[in-house]
């Protein structure tokens, strides 16, 4: 835990709780304790307070015990000379920050200061405020929209949400970051500012449409309004997790493991932002900053790293769009967001019904491998920072200038990275290339390793199928079928003769090493065998025990296959013994 972060977060929490107490006392003196307090169109009162404390807030007087509870969570900043543990104190202060922030927003609603006015802004769908005219920011999300998005969050169409706080280095950067998040179907919440300038201002100036319909929700131009994102997360646990108000531990764990959210802190990070980030970390939501700040890399409260610094000017690419892609990809890795891709973007029909299709020579446009050329497939695991997710390269000429019925050398190099990926899984995933490519109508795939044989039909080529589409298929299917162990995929399709020969040699070295690994793997060399009930749909009383030297009776799965199967689906047909 960084003492610098702890000091600033605790300092920010103390300041905000004091501000909340002062504002509450003033509001009660002016309006009275019975003045109604409510967020619009929600049955969850002030949701963070309701979820964490089980305390419904309906009037100003109900906020008095909330502020008192927040004060009890406060701690003094760490001693500069004597080291003492301060992670718990920092997280306590983070939660105090959230309680105080929501109390302040509730008071603002009671005083008519929310939602925040924003002249000239027209939202593309947003929370309804009857009788309110002129432009205004959205404020909290209502329950109807929560349930609408909740379905998409549950089924994976919307993999998570990003809470952006502050302002990007430029308007162009702001648009690039938001577009990159939209491209991945990630919900976007906007709040905060840097020296009075917010990312909301930047997007408005660039004509970017904001509102429910575009998945870009402008909460407010100060950091306190970021509490609406945590309110959304709390209501998700209460609505979809079946949890009760006051079950604070269960709500936090639900969010850690089921709500894939992260904070993007853009621009300078002040005390209040550190304090709010500490509150978000309690929910399991990490913070990624585009400036230089201390990092908290050990895992624990969050699933992976807690705080990451990725200075915008140090991202080693040329354009703002490329920098945005790198920043968003890093955030996705840190939170463990799984982006679900449902369709294979190729110009021919795709599905398991085409797997047994044969492309005869009379119908063939081009072939790779077989009698007249050499084709190989090689999948390897590489470090996370060496894979650009979704990158597909065709290195060398295409087949457009090759005569009909001709043959070309081809190499398919797939590079994958993942926190749970292991070298032993490489051949398991590599064998799936056969099934994945065979799913394309008009494409025939036979064999594996360096004896692969692929044909593309004339009909598929006429529809626009080309070499790049092999990469598109593999990218989508590896993410879709092996998302539990694969976080990033990039594909190189190689036809350049020199590079083809170079990688063919490397692939053969890897094949030989795998063969030796399997040959040397004995029952005594491992401490875990696996059960296999893959065939129980037609043999309901049958179960196999699979070890390195003993396959299942059907011969379909070896020990490495079972190991990979368990990693991919821990409740599936293969269980450790």
NORTA-V448050 format. One record per backbone hydrogen bond with DSSP energy under -0.5 kcal/mol. CO is the residue of the C=O (numbers start at 1). NH is the residue of the N-H. If there is no record, write none. Layout:
CO:NH / CO:NH
//
This chain:
2:6 / 3:7 / 4:8 / 5:9 / 6:10 / 7:11 / 8:12 / 9:13 / 10:14 / 11:15 / 12:16 / 13:17 / 14:18 / 15:19 / 16:20 / 17:21 / 18:22 / 19:23 / 20:24 / 21:25 / 22:26 / 23:27 / 24:28 / 25:29 / 26:30 / 27:31 / 27:32 / 28:32 / 32:35 / 33:61 / 35:60 / 39:42 / 41:143 / 45:47 / 46:50 / 47:51 / 48:52 / 49:53 / 49:54 / 49:55 / 50:54 / 51:246 / 54:56 / 56:58 / 58:37 / 59:62 / 60:63 / 61:64 / 63:67 / 64:68 / 65:69 / 66:70 / 67:71 / 68:72 / 69:73 / 70:73 / 71:74 / 81:83 / 86:90 / 87:91 / 88:92 / 89:93 / 90:94 / 91:95 / 92:96 / 93:97 / 94:98 / 95:99 / 96:100 / 97:101 / 98:102 / 99:103 / 100:104 / 101:105 / 102:106 / 103:107 / 104:108 / 105:109 / 106:110 / 107:111 / 108:113 / 108:114 / 109:112 / 116:137 / 118:121 / 121:123 / 123:125 / 124:213 / 125:212 / 129:132 / 131:133 / 135:118 / 142:146 / 143:147 / 144:148 / 145:149 / 146:150 / 147:151 / 148:152 / 149:153 / 150:154 / 151:155 / 152:156 / 152:157 / 152:158 / 156:340 / 157:159 / 160:187 / 161:262 / 162:164 / 162:189 / 163:165 / 163:264 / 164:191 / 165:266 / 166:199 / 170:174 / 171:175 / 172:176 / 173:177 / 174:178 / 175:179 / 176:180 / 177:181 / 178:182 / 179:183 / 180:184 / 181:184 / 181:186 / 182:185 / 187:162 / 188:217 / 189:164 / 190:219 / 190:220 / 191:166 / 194:197 / 197:194 / 198:202 / 199:203 / 200:204 / 201:205 / 202:206 / 203:208 / 204:207 / 210:124 / 211:214 / 211:215 / 211:216 / 212:215 / 215:188 / 215:217 / 216:211 / 216:218 / 217:190 / 217:219 / 218:138 / 218:139 / 219:139 / 220:192 / 222:192 / 222:225 / 223:226 / 224:227 / 225:228 / 226:229 / 226:230 / 227:231 / 228:232 / 229:233 / 230:234 / 231:235 / 232:236 / 233:237 / 234:238 / 235:239 / 236:240 / 236:241 / 237:241 / 237:243 / 244:247 / 246:248 / 247:251 / 248:252 / 249:253 / 250:254 / 251:255 / 252:256 / 253:257 / 254:258 / 254:259 / 255:259 / 258:260 / 259:261 / 260:161 / 262:163 / 263:265 / 263:288 / 264:165 / 264:266 / 265:290 / 266:167 / 268:270 / 270:274 / 271:275 / 272:276 / 273:277 / 274:278 / 275:279 / 276:280 / 277:281 / 278:282 / 279:283 / 280:283 / 280:285 / 281:284 / 284:286 / 286:263 / 287:308 / 288:265 / 289:310 / 290:312 / 291:293 / 296:306 / 296:307 / 302:300 / 306:287 / 307:296 / 308:289 / 308:310 / 311:314 / 312:315 / 314:316 / 315:317 / 319:323 / 320:324 / 321:325 / 322:326 / 323:327 / 324:328 / 325:329 / 326:330 / 327:331 / 328:332 / 329:333 / 330:334 / 331:335 / 332:336 / 332:337 / 337:339 / 338:340 / 339:341 / 340:342 / 343:345 / 344:346 / 349:441 / 351:354 / 352:355 / 354:357 / 358:360 / 360:363 / 360:364 / 361:364 / 363:458 / 365:405 / 365:406 / 366:456 / 367:408 / 368:454 / 369:372 / 374:410 / 375:452 / 376:412 / 378:414 / 380:416 / 383:386 / 384:387 / 387:389 / 388:391 / 391:491 / 393:395 / 393:493 / 394:396 / 395:495 / 395:496 / 399:402 / 403:406 / 406:367 / 410:376 / 411:413 / 411:494 / 412:378 / 412:414 / 413:415 / 413:492 / 414:380 / 414:416 / 415:490 / 416:382 / 417:487 / 417:488 / 418:421 / 422:425 / 423:426 / 425:429 / 426:430 / 427:431 / 428:432 / 429:432 / 430:433 / 431:434 / 431:435 / 432:436 / 433:437 / 434:438 / 435:439 / 436:439 / 437:440 / 439:351 / 440:443 / 442:457 / 444:455 / 446:453 / 448:451 / 449:377 / 449:452 / 452:370 / 453:446 / 454:368 / 455:444 / 456:365 / 456:366 / 457:461 / 458:462 / 459:463 / 460:465 / 461:464 / 466:469 / 467:470 / 467:471 / 468:471 / 468:472 / 469:473 / 470:474 / 471:475 / 472:476 / 473:477 / 474:478 / 475:479 / 476:480 / 477:481 / 478:482 / 479:483 / 482:485 / 482:486 / 485:487 / 488:417 / 489:390 / 490:415 / 491:393 / 492:413 / 492:494 / 493:395 / 493:495 / 494:411 / 496:500 / 497:501 / 498:502 / 499:503 / 500:504 / 501:505 / 502:506 / 503:507 / 504:508 / 505:509 / 506:510 / 507:511 / 508:512 / 509:513 / 510:514 / 511:515 / 512:516 / 513:517 / 514:518 / 515:519 / 516:520 / 517:521 / 520:522 / 522:525 / 523:526 / 529:577 / 530:546 / 531:575 / 532:544 / 533:536 / 535:538 / 535:539 / 539:542 / 544:532 / 544:546 / 545:547 / 546:530 / 547:550 / 550:547 / 552:555 / 557:552 / 558:562 / 559:563 / 560:564 / 561:565 / 562:566 / 563:567 / 564:568 / 565:569 / 569:572 / 573:533 / 573:575 / 575:531
//
